[in-house]
Amino acid sequence: MGAAGPHRLGPDRPHPKLKLLGQVREVMRLKHYSLRTERCYSDWIRRYIHFHRMGSRQDLQGAEPKIELFLSDLAVNGHVSASTQDQALGVVER
């Protein structure tokens, strides 16, 4: 197992066999984010994936126009504030 543990491959490199949200959680825990922040970030990522009906990691390519569409939908249909949009943008850009 070693000092790095069963999944740790580096400070910012999660185990490649984990699903996307599992990798997000692993990196956030390695960086000592709070559990509340981890849940919030995971929720925004989940909402982004569901909004675009993504089925694979290849669907993450070409993110910039997808991010703009997601944020526009939040503003128009989700009736969210600018600060909420900023929070979502900060999460999906990472």
Secondary structure, DSSP 8 states (H G I E B T S, - for coil): --TTTTT--STT---TTS-HHHHHHHHHHHTT--HHHHHHHHHHHHHHHHHTT--SGGGGSSHHHHHHHHHHHHHHTS---HHHHHHHHHHHH-
